Amino acid sequence: MQLYFIRHAQSENNALWMRTRSAEGRLADPGLTVMGWRQARLLGQYLAQNAVMAAANEWDPQNRGSFGLTHVYCSLMRRAAATGSEIAQALDLPLIGWADIHERGGIYLKDEESGDVAGLSGENRAFFAAYYPRLRAPAGLGNEGWWENRPYETPEAALDRAQRVINELLARHGGTEDRVALVSHGGFYHSFLSVLLDSPLQAGNLGRISDIWVALHNTAISRFDFFEDNLLVTYMNRVDFLPAALIT
């Protein structure tokens, strides 16, 4: 299995942070900005321009010849569903919704005065059918939102979820020639790497959780090659397909 972890395009919250360096006024489930839509379309075009898979005996560590994606998954947050839809459209593939690859914390808002954090519902099946028709929503999703007003997810719970995602990826695609894209989020990437590489990223090897962070630009691609006995980190945070003005 080749795994391509792709961060969503620029969201309204990402743009808010760039303008203000503050989370005040953030949305619980933001969509893409105009710039984000441009990034997502360029990403889809880039992945599709060499869509035919290279010969099995050819090693292409920079995907100069092809990506040849066979599966595209996205989280059920709007910014990931929108980005994934552009990829799926460009590749003429179904987009498979996977709730467990959501951003850390879930769908929530923080009361600026009290500091209380409240979980919200998230979008439902009808929303995805109306706005992202390529997306195959999870079987259990109905009229209620997918987050179901659950409480804020802790960093420890995000690590457990990352392990669950890795286990499920291996169960679905391990030992195959599948090329799998996960359209997910920067924070979850941090948790995912912590588990995948058995690293101290989450705890911080200097003693505080904020000591280490892993850079991941909007629409950045990171590739991990899973072999029978080992894992190859082929590249990370690749955005060479974007013009400089669109790198965020």
C-alpha positions in Angstrom: 0.0 0.0 0.0 1.1 3.5 -0.8 -0.6 6.0 1.6 -1.0 9.7 0.6 -2.0 11.9 3.6 -3.4 15.1 2.1 -4.3 18.2 4.2 -7.4 20.0 3.2 -7.2 23.3 1.3 -7.3 26.7 3.1 -10.4 27.0 5.3 -12.1 30.1 6.6 -10.5 29.4 10.0 -7.1 29.1 8.4 -7.6 32.5 6.8 -8.8 34.0 10.1 -5.7 32.8 11.8 -3.5 34.3 9.1 -5.2 37.7 9.4 -5.5 37.9 13.2 -3.2 35.2 14.7 -6.2 34.5 16.9 -8.9 31.8 17.0 -11.5 34.3 18.2 -14.5 34.2 15.8 -13.6 30.7 14.5 -16.3 28.5 13.0 -17.1 25.0 14.3 -17.0 23.5 10.8 -15.6 26.0 8.3 -15.7 25.8 4.5 -13.0 26.7 2.0 -12.0 30.2 1.1 -11.8 31.4 -2.5 -8.1 30.7 -2.3 -8.8 27.3 -0.8 -11.0 26.4 -3.8 -8.2 27.4 -6.1 -5.7 25.2 -4.2 -8.1 22.3 -4.2 -8.6 22.5 -8.0 -4.9 22.7 -8.7 -4.4 19.7 -6.4 -7.0 17.7 -8.2 -5.4 18.6 -11.6 -2.0 17.7 -10.3 -3.1 14.3 -9.1 -4.9 13.6 -12.3 -2.4 14.7 -14.9 -0.4 11.5 -14.5 -3.3 9.4 -13.3 -2.2 6.1 -14.9 -0.2 3.9 -12.5 3.5 3.3 -13.4 4.6 -0.3 -14.1 4.7 -2.4 -11.0 8.5 -2.9 -11.3 9.2 0.8 -11.5 9.9 2.7 -8.3 8.8 6.3 -8.6 9.6 7.9 -5.2 8.7 11.4 -6.3 5.6 10.4 -8.4 7.2 11.9 -11.5 5.4 9.3 -13.6 2.1 8.9 -11.8 0.1 8.8 -8.6 -2.4 6.2 -9.8 -4.7 6.7 -6.8 -7.2 3.9 -6.3 -9.0 5.1 -3.2 -9.9 8.6 -1.9 -11.1 9.0 1.7 -12.1 12.2 3.4 -13.1 13.3 6.8 -16.7 14.5 7.3 -15.7 18.1 8.0 -16.7 20.5 5.3 -13.2 21.7 4.4 -12.0 18.1 3.8 -15.1 17.0 2.0 -14.8 20.0 -0.4 -11.1 19.2 -1.0 -11.7 15.5 -1.5 -14.6 16.3 -3.9 -12.2 18.2 -6.2 -9.8 15.3 -6.1 -12.5 12.7 -6.7 -13.9 14.7 -9.6 -10.6 15.1 -11.3 -9.8 11.4 -10.9 -13.4 10.2 -11.6 -13.3 8.2 -8.4 -15.8 7.8 -5.6 -15.1 9.8 -2.4 -15.4 7.7 0.7 -16.4 9.5 3.9 -14.5 8.4 6.9 -15.6 10.0 10.2 -12.5 8.8 12.1 -10.0 11.0 10.1 -11.5 14.3 11.4 -9.5 17.1 13.0 -8.6 16.8 16.6 -11.2 18.1 19.0 -14.2 17.4 16.7 -17.0 19.8 15.9 -17.1 22.3 18.7 -17.2 26.0 19.7 -15.6 27.7 22.6 -17.4 30.4 24.6 -15.0 33.3 24.6 -16.3 34.6 27.9 -16.6 31.4 30.0 -14.1 29.3 28.2 -16.6 26.4 28.0 -16.3 24.2 25.0 -19.5 22.7 23.6 -19.7 19.9 21.0 -22.1 20.5 18.1 -23.8 18.2 15.6 -21.8 18.3 12.4 -23.4 17.8 9.0 -25.9 15.0 8.1 -26.5 12.7 5.2 -28.8 15.1 3.4 -26.2 17.9 3.5 -23.5 15.7 1.9 -25.9 14.4 -0.7 -26.8 18.0 -1.6 -23.3 19.6 -1.6 -20.9 16.8 -2.2 -22.7 14.2 -4.4 -19.6 12.1 -5.0 -19.2 11.5 -1.3 -20.3 8.1 0.0 -21.4 8.8 3.5 -20.9 6.2 6.2 -23.7 3.7 6.4 -24.9 4.7 9.9 -25.2 8.5 9.1 -28.8 9.7 9.0 -30.7 12.9 9.8 -28.5 13.6 12.8 -25.1 15.2 12.4 -22.2 12.9 12.3 -20.5 14.4 15.4 -23.7 14.0 17.4 -22.9 16.8 19.9 -20.1 14.7 21.5 -17.8 16.5 23.9 -14.4 18.0 22.8 -11.9 15.3 22.0 -8.8 15.2 24.1 -5.3 14.8 22.6 -5.1 11.4 24.3 -8.3 10.3 22.6 -6.9 11.6 19.2 -3.9 9.3 19.6 -6.2 6.3 20.2 -8.2 7.3 17.1 -5.0 7.5 15.1 -4.1 4.0 16.1 -7.6 2.9 15.1 -7.3 4.5 11.7 -3.9 2.9 11.1 -5.3 -0.5 12.1 -8.3 -0.1 9.7 -6.1 1.1 6.8 -3.9 -2.0 7.2 -7.0 -4.2 7.4 -8.5 -2.7 4.2 -5.4 -2.2 2.1 -2.3 -3.8 3.8 -0.4 -6.2 1.6 -2.0 -4.7 -1.6 -0.9 -2.5 -4.5 -3.6 0.1 -3.5 -2.7 3.8 -3.5 -4.8 5.4 -0.9 -5.4 9.1 -0.3 -6.6 10.4 3.1 -7.9 13.9 2.9 -7.6 15.0 6.5 -6.3 17.7 8.8 -3.1 19.2 10.2 -3.7 18.4 13.8 -4.7 14.9 13.1 -1.6 14.5 11.0 0.4 15.3 14.1 -1.4 12.5 16.1 -1.2 10.1 13.1 2.6 10.6 12.8 3.0 10.2 16.5 1.4 6.7 16.4 2.7 5.7 12.9 6.3 6.5 13.8 6.1 5.6 17.5 7.5 9.0 18.2 7.4 11.5 21.1 5.7 14.2 18.9 2.5 14.2 20.9 4.1 14.4 24.4 6.9 16.6 23.3 10.4 15.2 23.9 11.4 18.4 25.7 8.6 18.0 28.2 5.8 20.2 26.9 3.2 19.4 24.3 4.1 22.5 22.2 7.8 21.8 21.8 7.5 19.9 18.5 5.2 20.5 15.6 5.2 19.0 12.1 4.6 21.5 9.3 1.8 20.7 6.9 0.6 23.3 4.4 -2.9 23.4 2.9 -3.2 20.7 0.2 0.2 19.3 1.1 0.9 15.7 0.2 2.9 13.3 2.4 3.6 9.7 1.1 4.2 6.6 3.2 5.0 3.3 1.5 3.9 0.2 3.5 5.9 -3.0 2.9 5.6 -6.4 4.5 8.4 -5.7 7.0 8.9 -2.0 7.1 7.5 1.5 6.5 9.2 4.0 4.2 8.5 7.7 4.7 8.9 8.7 1.1 8.2 12.5 1.4 6.3 14.9 3.5 4.6 18.3 3.1 4.9 18.5 -0.7 3.3 21.5 -2.3 5.5 22.0 -5.4 2.4 21.9 -7.6 1.2 25.2 -6.1 2.4 28.7 -7.2 4.1 30.6 -4.5 1.2 32.9 -4.0 -1.1 30.0 -3.1 1.0 28.3 -0.5 -0.6 28.7 2.9 
